[in-house]
Amino acid sequence: MSQAAQAITKPASEVIRQAQVSQAPNGVCFASIGQISLSPTDLERTVAAVPGAIAAALERKAYYFVPLTVSQGDETLIADRYDVALSDQAVCHRNLGIGDSQYVFISTRLTEDKFSVAFEFYINVGHAFVERAGVAKSFSDLVWRQAQEKARGETSFDAHELRKLSTGSGPDAEKARNDYFSATFADAIAIYLLTLSLDVDYFELREREYPLLAPTALAERLRAVAELFPPNPGFEFAIYYRRRP
């Protein structure tokens, strides 16, 4: 019985030189390589959901949607298809900086569903935006009020841990507070973008390592982000507390 040939891998730098990069109407640069899990239509919609005001902060960045991003020491390799022999070395994403440009490789075959791939992309977008543009004061005021009111849960493990530090009396409380605002803003942007491209069930966001933010508190944060970054034409933001039949 013949064995299937191992997937072909290439250095990330070679993929950057060879891949054809597209630019979405919002200005986000992206490319797809190999047998990815998203159809071209789904991929285009995922990228196009990023509002223009957020996309403007992503200049000199390009997102590459690939089957597997493989980490081998200091080298990043890109596989042309899923390969179980490479999956243990694969990572969800890897950022590669060359000169003053940054290239983000997102593995699409570690999970097969659109939700996970889109969320990985949007988390990267959220953190990249906050790193470039900072946190809106209106949002940080809202989040701090929720923390003072002891709203249950958080939006990520980092936010959960930073909230505990920022509400304490230790010497690092002020720095933790700023980091907490950054983490929660990036999280809220990512979840907001996810709701623009997909019909998201709140409980799909659940985590085991920390309690998920209470629905009313999350809704407040998402509405605040929507006011700052209205949806692009063709996309809609809405919150339903009871799923329609």
C-alpha positions in Angstrom: 0.0 0.0 0.0 1.5 3.3 -1.0 1.7 6.2 1.5 0.5 9.7 0.6 3.3 12.1 -0.1 4.1 14.6 2.6 2.8 18.1 2.1 5.1 20.5 0.3 6.5 23.2 2.6 8.1 26.5 1.7 9.8 29.1 3.8 7.5 32.0 4.6 9.8 34.5 2.9 9.5 32.5 -0.4 5.7 32.4 -0.1 5.7 36.2 0.3 7.7 36.6 -2.9 5.5 34.2 -4.9 1.9 34.7 -3.6 -0.5 37.0 -5.4 -1.8 39.6 -2.9 -5.2 41.1 -3.3 -6.6 44.2 -1.7 -10.1 44.3 -0.4 -12.4 47.3 -0.9 -11.6 48.4 2.6 -7.8 48.4 1.8 -6.8 45.2 3.7 -4.2 43.2 1.8 -4.6 39.4 1.8 -3.7 36.3 0.0 -4.6 32.6 0.1 -2.1 29.8 -0.5 -2.8 26.0 -1.0 -5.8 24.0 0.1 -7.3 26.4 2.7 -10.6 25.7 4.5 -12.5 28.8 3.4 -14.1 29.2 0.0 -12.9 32.3 -2.0 -16.3 34.0 -1.3 -16.1 33.3 2.4 -12.6 34.6 2.6 -13.4 37.8 0.7 -16.3 38.4 3.0 -14.3 37.7 6.1 -11.7 40.3 5.1 -14.2 42.8 3.8 -16.0 43.0 7.1 -13.2 45.1 8.7 -14.6 48.7 8.8 -12.5 51.2 6.9 -11.5 53.1 10.0 -9.9 50.0 11.4 -8.4 48.9 8.1 -6.7 52.2 7.7 -4.5 51.3 10.7 -3.3 48.1 9.0 -1.1 49.7 6.4 2.0 47.8 5.5 0.5 44.6 6.8 -0.7 41.6 4.7 -2.6 38.6 5.8 -1.8 35.2 4.3 -4.4 32.5 4.8 -2.6 29.1 4.5 -3.3 25.5 5.3 -0.7 25.2 8.0 1.9 27.6 9.4 4.7 25.4 10.8 7.3 26.5 13.3 10.7 24.8 13.1 13.0 26.6 15.4 13.6 30.1 14.1 12.2 29.2 10.7 8.6 29.5 9.6 7.4 27.1 7.0 4.1 27.1 5.1 2.5 23.8 4.0 0.5 23.6 0.8 -2.2 21.4 2.4 -3.1 19.7 5.7 -0.6 17.0 6.8 -1.0 15.1 10.1 2.7 14.7 10.3 3.1 18.5 10.4 0.1 19.4 12.5 1.9 19.0 15.8 4.4 21.6 14.8 1.7 24.0 13.4 0.7 27.2 15.1 -2.5 29.2 14.8 -0.6 32.2 13.3 2.8 33.6 13.0 3.9 37.3 12.4 6.9 37.9 10.2 8.4 41.3 9.9 10.6 42.2 6.9 11.8 45.8 6.8 8.9 48.1 7.8 6.2 45.6 6.6 4.6 42.8 8.5 3.2 39.6 7.2 0.7 37.5 9.2 0.3 33.8 8.3 -3.0 32.3 9.6 -3.4 28.5 9.6 -6.9 27.6 8.3 -6.7 23.8 8.6 -6.0 23.4 12.3 -9.7 23.9 12.6 -12.2 23.4 9.8 -14.9 25.9 10.7 -15.3 29.5 9.5 -15.9 30.7 13.0 -12.4 29.8 14.3 -10.5 31.0 11.2 -12.4 34.3 11.1 -11.9 34.8 14.9 -8.1 34.2 14.6 -7.9 36.8 11.8 -10.0 39.3 13.8 -8.0 38.9 17.0 -4.9 39.7 15.0 -6.7 42.7 13.5 -7.9 43.9 16.9 -4.5 43.8 18.5 -2.8 45.4 15.5 -5.3 48.3 15.5 -4.8 48.9 19.3 -1.1 48.8 18.9 -1.2 51.4 16.3 -4.2 53.6 17.4 -4.5 53.0 21.1 -7.7 52.8 23.1 -10.7 55.1 22.8 -11.3 56.9 26.0 -15.1 56.3 25.8 -14.4 52.6 25.7 -11.9 52.6 28.6 -14.3 54.6 30.7 -17.0 52.0 30.0 -14.8 49.1 30.8 -13.5 50.6 34.0 -17.1 51.3 35.1 -18.0 47.7 34.5 -14.9 46.5 36.5 -15.9 48.8 39.4 -19.4 47.4 39.3 -17.9 43.9 39.3 -19.4 42.7 36.1 -19.0 38.9 35.9 -16.4 37.4 33.6 -14.1 38.8 30.9 -13.4 38.5 27.1 -10.1 36.7 27.2 -7.7 35.1 29.7 -5.3 38.2 29.4 -8.2 40.5 30.2 -9.3 38.3 33.1 -5.8 38.3 34.7 -5.2 42.0 34.0 -8.5 43.0 35.5 -7.5 41.4 38.8 -4.2 43.2 38.8 -5.7 46.6 37.8 -8.3 46.6 40.5 -5.8 45.7 43.2 -3.5 48.0 45.2 -0.2 46.7 44.0 2.6 48.9 42.6 1.8 47.7 39.1 -1.9 48.5 39.2 -1.7 51.5 36.9 0.3 49.8 34.2 -2.0 46.7 34.5 -5.0 49.1 34.1 -3.7 50.4 30.8 -2.9 46.9 29.6 -6.4 45.8 30.7 -7.9 48.6 28.5 -5.8 47.5 25.5 -6.7 43.8 25.9 -10.4 44.5 26.3 -10.5 46.9 23.4 -8.8 44.4 21.1 -11.1 41.6 22.3 -14.2 43.7 21.7 -13.1 44.7 18.2 -12.4 41.1 17.3 -15.8 39.9 18.6 -17.6 42.9 16.9 -15.9 42.0 13.6 -17.0 38.4 14.0 -20.6 39.4 14.5 -20.4 41.4 11.2 -19.3 38.4 9.1 -21.1 35.6 10.9 -24.3 34.9 12.9 -22.6 34.3 16.2 -24.1 32.4 19.1 -22.9 34.0 22.3 -22.1 30.7 23.9 -19.7 29.9 21.0 -17.3 32.3 22.7 -17.2 30.3 25.9 -13.9 29.4 27.5 -12.9 27.0 30.2 -10.0 29.0 31.7 -12.1 32.0 32.8 -15.8 32.9 33.1 -17.1 34.7 30.0 -18.2 38.3 30.3 -21.9 38.7 31.2 -24.1 39.1 28.1 -25.3 42.6 29.0 -21.8 43.9 29.7 -20.5 42.4 26.4 -23.4 44.0 24.6 -22.4 47.4 26.0 -18.9 47.0 24.8 -19.9 45.9 21.3 -22.3 48.8 20.9 -19.5 51.1 22.0 -17.2 49.7 19.3 -20.0 49.8 16.7 -20.4 53.5 17.4 -16.7 54.1 16.9 -16.5 51.9 13.8 -19.8 51.6 11.9 -20.2 48.6 9.6 -19.2 48.8 6.0 -21.9 48.8 3.3 -23.4 45.3 3.0 -22.7 44.4 6.7 -25.0 44.8 9.6 -24.5 44.8 13.4 -27.3 43.6 15.7 -27.7 42.0 19.1 -30.5 39.6 19.8 -31.1 38.4 23.3 -33.2 35.5 22.0 -32.4 33.7 18.8 -35.0 34.1 16.1 -36.7 30.8 15.0 
